[in-house]
Amino acid sequence: MSLPFGTRLNLTRNGLMNIAGAVFLMALAGACSHPVVPAALIPVNSTCRFSASHVEIRDVDQRPRVLDSQNPEFPERFSSMRSFVGSCVIEAIVSPDGSIIEPGVARADDVNLGNAAIAALTLWKFSPALKSGNPVGCRIRVPFIFSTKGPVSDEVLNAIGKQGDFLPYLVTPEDKNYRAKATRG
Protein backbone atom coordinates (compact mmCIF):
# COMPACT_ATOMS: atom_id res chain seq x y z
CA MET A 1 0.00 0.00 0.00
CA SER A 2 1.39 3.40 -0.88
CA LEU A 3 0.49 6.43 1.20
CA PRO A 4 0.23 9.42 -1.14
CA PHE A 5 -0.44 11.86 1.69
CA GLY A 6 2.15 10.65 4.20
CA THR A 7 2.02 8.05 6.91
CA ARG A 8 -0.52 9.67 9.22
CA LEU A 9 -3.64 7.54 9.16
CA ASN A 10 -7.09 8.25 10.56
CA LEU A 11 -7.51 4.95 12.36
CA THR A 12 -9.14 6.06 15.56
CA ARG A 13 -11.59 8.72 16.51
CA ASN A 14 -8.93 11.35 17.25
CA GLY A 15 -5.68 9.44 17.52
CA LEU A 16 -3.08 7.84 15.32
CA MET A 17 -1.91 4.30 14.79
CA ASN A 18 1.55 3.23 13.69
CA ILE A 19 2.26 1.55 10.37
CA ALA A 20 2.58 -1.90 12.01
CA GLY A 21 -0.98 -1.55 13.28
CA ALA A 22 -2.15 -0.47 9.83
CA VAL A 23 -0.48 -3.49 8.20
CA PHE A 24 -2.18 -5.77 10.74
CA LEU A 25 -5.59 -4.25 9.96
CA MET A 26 -4.95 -4.60 6.21
CA ALA A 27 -4.08 -8.29 6.71
CA LEU A 28 -7.27 -8.68 8.72
CA ALA A 29 -9.24 -7.02 5.91
CA GLY A 30 -7.60 -9.45 3.45
CA ALA A 31 -9.27 -12.34 5.26
CA CYS A 32 -12.67 -11.15 4.03
CA SER A 33 -14.41 -12.90 1.13
CA HIS A 34 -13.87 -9.88 -1.10
CA PRO A 35 -10.97 -7.40 -1.03
CA VAL A 36 -11.80 -4.49 1.24
CA VAL A 37 -9.69 -1.59 2.38
CA PRO A 38 -11.35 -0.30 5.55
CA ALA A 39 -12.20 3.37 5.38
CA ALA A 40 -10.07 3.83 8.46
CA LEU A 41 -6.95 2.96 6.43
CA ILE A 42 -7.43 5.67 3.84
CA PRO A 43 -4.88 8.45 4.30
CA VAL A 44 -6.54 11.66 5.34
CA ASN A 45 -5.80 14.99 3.79
CA SER A 46 -4.98 16.58 7.14
CA THR A 47 -1.27 16.01 6.54
CA CYS A 48 -1.41 17.51 3.06
CA ARG A 49 -0.19 21.07 3.28
CA PHE A 50 -2.05 23.48 1.05
CA SER A 51 -0.22 26.42 -0.39
CA ALA A 52 -0.50 29.70 1.46
CA SER A 53 -1.78 31.48 -1.64
CA HIS A 54 -5.40 30.37 -1.29
CA VAL A 55 -8.40 31.49 0.72
CA GLU A 56 -11.19 29.52 2.34
CA ILE A 57 -14.47 29.35 0.43
CA ARG A 58 -16.30 31.18 3.22
CA ASP A 59 -13.97 34.20 2.71
CA VAL A 60 -14.62 34.81 -1.01
CA ASP A 61 -17.09 37.21 -2.57
CA GLN A 62 -17.96 34.80 -5.41
CA ARG A 63 -17.60 31.04 -5.12
CA PRO A 64 -15.96 28.99 -7.88
CA ARG A 65 -18.38 27.34 -10.34
CA VAL A 66 -17.94 24.16 -12.35
CA LEU A 67 -17.57 25.00 -16.05
CA ASP A 68 -16.51 21.60 -17.40
CA SER A 69 -16.48 18.23 -15.64
CA GLN A 70 -15.34 14.70 -16.45
CA ASN A 71 -17.17 11.62 -15.25
CA PRO A 72 -15.24 9.57 -12.69
CA GLU A 73 -14.73 5.97 -13.70
CA PHE A 74 -16.83 3.67 -11.55
CA PRO A 75 -14.36 1.35 -9.77
CA GLU A 76 -14.66 -2.05 -11.43
CA ARG A 77 -14.54 -3.98 -8.16
CA PHE A 78 -17.92 -2.45 -7.20
CA SER A 79 -19.65 -2.26 -10.59
CA SER A 80 -20.91 -5.85 -10.48
CA MET A 81 -22.45 -5.48 -7.01
CA ARG A 82 -26.23 -5.27 -7.05
CA SER A 83 -26.69 -2.60 -4.40
CA PHE A 84 -23.45 -0.80 -3.71
CA VAL A 85 -23.45 2.79 -2.41
CA GLY A 86 -20.22 4.46 -1.37
CA SER A 87 -19.03 8.02 -1.10
CA CYS A 88 -15.97 10.20 -0.84
CA VAL A 89 -15.16 13.86 -0.37
CA ILE A 90 -12.26 15.34 -2.27
CA GLU A 91 -10.53 18.47 -1.04
CA ALA A 92 -8.54 20.59 -3.48
CA ILE A 93 -7.70 24.13 -4.47
CA VAL A 94 -9.29 25.86 -7.44
CA SER A 95 -6.43 28.00 -8.70
CA PRO A 96 -6.92 31.57 -9.97
CA ASP A 97 -6.94 30.18 -13.53
CA GLY A 98 -9.75 27.71 -12.68
CA SER A 99 -7.71 24.51 -12.66
CA ILE A 100 -7.56 22.01 -9.79
CA ILE A 101 -4.34 21.77 -7.81
CA GLU A 102 -3.32 19.82 -4.71
CA PRO A 103 -6.27 17.37 -4.65
CA GLY A 104 -6.57 14.95 -1.74
CA VAL A 105 -9.04 12.58 -0.13
CA ALA A 106 -10.72 14.26 2.83
CA ARG A 107 -12.93 11.19 3.47
CA ALA A 108 -13.72 8.03 1.52
CA ASP A 109 -15.54 4.77 2.11
CA ASP A 110 -12.88 3.02 0.00
CA VAL A 111 -9.54 4.08 -1.44
CA ASN A 112 -10.71 3.18 -4.98
CA LEU A 113 -13.56 5.68 -4.75
CA GLY A 114 -11.20 8.45 -3.66
CA ASN A 115 -8.72 7.66 -6.44
CA ALA A 116 -11.45 7.63 -9.12
CA ALA A 117 -12.86 10.94 -7.92
CA ILE A 118 -9.42 12.61 -7.77
CA ALA A 119 -8.57 11.40 -11.29
CA ALA A 120 -11.75 12.99 -12.64
CA LEU A 121 -11.64 16.15 -10.53
CA THR A 122 -8.14 17.06 -11.74
CA LEU A 123 -9.62 17.35 -15.25
CA TRP A 124 -12.46 19.67 -14.24
CA LYS A 125 -12.41 23.36 -15.11
CA PHE A 126 -13.88 26.01 -12.80
CA SER A 127 -14.54 29.70 -12.90
CA PRO A 128 -12.21 30.98 -10.18
CA ALA A 129 -13.34 32.34 -6.85
CA LEU A 130 -13.35 36.14 -6.64
CA LYS A 131 -12.32 38.30 -3.73
CA SER A 132 -12.51 42.07 -4.12
CA GLY A 133 -13.08 41.47 -7.83
CA ASN A 134 -9.83 39.53 -8.31
CA PRO A 135 -9.49 35.79 -9.01
CA VAL A 136 -7.99 33.92 -6.05
CA GLY A 137 -7.08 30.35 -5.23
CA CYS A 138 -9.82 28.77 -3.11
CA ARG A 139 -9.99 25.53 -1.15
CA ILE A 140 -13.06 23.43 -1.98
CA ARG A 141 -14.59 20.14 -0.89
CA VAL A 142 -16.46 18.13 -3.54
CA PRO A 143 -18.59 15.13 -2.49
CA PHE A 144 -19.11 12.13 -4.79
CA ILE A 145 -21.61 9.29 -4.39
CA PHE A 146 -20.95 6.02 -6.24
CA SER A 147 -24.06 3.85 -6.59
CA THR A 148 -24.94 0.75 -8.58
CA LYS A 149 -28.60 1.37 -7.68
CA GLY A 150 -28.82 4.69 -9.50
CA PRO A 151 -30.48 7.51 -7.55
CA VAL A 152 -30.07 7.39 -3.79
CA SER A 153 -32.36 8.53 -1.00
CA ASP A 154 -32.69 12.17 0.01
CA GLU A 155 -31.25 11.28 3.42
CA VAL A 156 -28.03 10.00 1.82
CA LEU A 157 -27.82 13.00 -0.53
CA ASN A 158 -28.27 15.46 2.30
CA ALA A 159 -25.82 13.70 4.62
CA ILE A 160 -23.09 13.55 1.97
CA GLY A 161 -23.94 17.02 0.64
CA LYS A 162 -23.33 18.64 4.02
CA GLN A 163 -19.73 17.44 3.90
CA GLY A 164 -18.86 19.51 0.82
CA ASP A 165 -19.04 22.94 -0.73
CA PHE A 166 -20.92 21.65 -3.78
CA LEU A 167 -23.89 19.37 -4.27
CA PRO A 168 -22.88 15.69 -4.47
CA TYR A 169 -22.07 14.18 -7.85
CA LEU A 170 -23.73 10.80 -8.39
CA VAL A 171 -21.65 8.27 -10.32
CA THR A 172 -23.16 5.05 -11.64
CA PRO A 173 -21.61 2.14 -13.57
CA GLU A 174 -23.50 3.27 -16.66
CA ASP A 175 -21.32 6.41 -16.53
CA LYS A 176 -24.32 8.67 -15.94
CA ASN A 177 -22.75 11.37 -13.84
CA TYR A 178 -25.15 14.08 -12.84
CA ARG A 179 -25.38 16.62 -10.12
CA ALA A 180 -27.66 15.33 -7.43
CA LYS A 181 -30.33 17.54 -5.96
CA ALA A 182 -29.52 17.91 -2.29
CA THR A 183 -30.68 20.52 0.10
CA ARG A 184 -28.50 22.45 2.50
CA GLY A 185 -29.51 22.23 6.14
N, C-alpha and C positions, 0 to 999 in steps of 0.2 A: 504494500500500500504506500503510495506517495502522499505526502502532505503538502499540497501547494501553498498553504497559508501558514506554515510553521508547524511546530510540534505541540502547540497548546490545543487541547481537545476539550470540548464541552461534554464531559462524561458524568458529571454530577450536577446537582442543582446550582451550586455556586462555587464549586471547587474544581480541582484539576486532578488528573490521573496520569501516572507516568506511562511511558511507551510500553513497558512490560505488561502493565495492566490492560492497555489497549490491544496488544497482541493476543493476550489471553481471551479477551472478549470477542475478538475476531475469530479465533479458533472455535470458541463456543458457538458463534453464529454459523460457522462452517458445518456444524453438526446438524443443522436444520435440513429439511427435505429439499429446500430450494435455497440458492445462494442469497443471503441477506446481509447487508451492511447496516447494523443498527444505526438509527438516526443519531444516537449519542456519539458515534465514532466519526461523524462528519466534522472536519475542521471548521471552526467558526471564524467569521471574518473579524472578530475582535482583535486579532493580532495583526491584521492587515492595516498598515499605516497609510491613510489617505494623504494626498498632498495637501499642503497648507493653502493652496491657491483655490480653494473651493468654499462655498457657503452652504449652510444647511437649507433645506427646502422651505422651512418655516420663515427664513430670513430674506426671501426674494420677493420682489414686487410682482413678477410674472413667473409662474412655474413652467418647467420644460414640458413640451408636448411631443408625442410620438408622431413623426412624419412618415416614416417608413419602417416596417417591421418584417422580420423573417420568422417563419414558423419553427419552433423547436422540433427536433426529431423526437418522436415518442420512443423512449428506451425499449429496445426489442424484448428485453427480459420480462417486461410487464404487458406488452401488447397482446399476448395470447391469453391473459387472464380475463375471466368473464366480468368481474366486478372490481377492478382495481381503481382506487382513487388515492393519489398522493400529491403532495404540494411542496413547493420550495419558495423562498424569498431571496432574490438576488439584490445585493447592494452594490452600487457602482457610482461613478461620477459622470454626469453629462458635462462634457467639456464646453468651453465657450463657442466652439465650432459645431456643436451638436453631436459629436461622436461619443461613444462610451469608452471610458478608460477605467482602469483599476477595478474590474468586476470581481466579486467574491460571493460566496454562499453565506448568507446571514442565517438561514435555517433551511433544512431540507429533510424530508422523510427518508430519502435515499440519496446516496452520492451520485447515482446515475441521473436522477432528476435535476440536481444542481448543475451537473456538467452539461446536460442538454440545454438547460435554460441559459447558462452563461454563453455557450457556443452561439446560440441564436441572438441573445441580447447584444453581443459585441458587434453584430451586423446592423443593428437598428440605427436609425437616424432620428434625431430630435431637433426641435427648435430649442435654442438654449434658454436657460433661465435668465431673467433680466433683473438687475438691481440698479436703481437710479438711471434706468434707460440703457444700461450697458450690459452686454452678454457676460455672464460669469459662469464658472464651473459650479455645479450643484450636485450634492450627494442625493441619490434617490434609492428607493427600495421598490422593487417590482415583484409582485407575487404571481406565481404560476400554479395552475391546478392541472394535473395530468389525470385523465379519467378514461377508462375503457367503456364506461357506461354512457358517455355523452354528457349532457347537462347534469349538474349536481344541484343539490338542495340549496335553498336560500340561506339556510343556517351555515352551510359550509362556505358558500360564497362570502357571506358577511364576516365569518370568523377569519378567513384567509385575507379578505380585503382589508381588514383593520390592521394587518401587519405591514402594509405597504403604502406607498404614496400614490399608487395608481390602482385602478380596478384590476382584479385578477384576470389573467389570460388563461383561457381554458384550452388545453391541448388534448386531442384525441388521436388514436391510432390512424384514423382516416385522414389525418393532417388537416383537420378543420380547426384552425386556430381563430378564435374570435374573442373579442373583449366581453367578458361576462358582465351582467348587470348586477352590481352589488350596491348596497346602500351604505352610507357612512353613518356610524352611530355616535 
